[in-house]
């Protein structure tokens, strides 16, 4: 199965398909990650989806806090 795009939705779809036994390839136009931007804000529903996919611990490393 091919997934076009390595953004949030494409990678989430690829993970879900892989977990159900499909052989998945992700096709992305960019040659690597962008250096633009330094943070990603995720709403509670996005965090729940990451938990369902079993990848939240790999994505969320430390909550933001005021120092």
C-alpha positions, 0 to 999 in steps of 0.5 A, a space after each residue: 500500500 502506498 501513502 502519499 505525503 509524510 505529514 501528520 496525516 500520512 504518517 498516522 495513516 501509514 502507522 495504522 495500516 502497518 498495525 493492521 498487517 499491511 505492507 506500507 510505503 510512504 512517498 514524500 516529495 521533500 528530501 528531509 525534514 524542514 529546519 523551519 519552525 521549532 515547536 508543534 502544538 498538539 490539541 488533546 484530541 491529537 494526543 489521544 490519536 497518538 495514544 491510540 496509535 501507540 506512538 505518543 511516548 515517542 512524539 511527546 517528550 516533555 510538556 512545555 512549562 514556564 521556567 
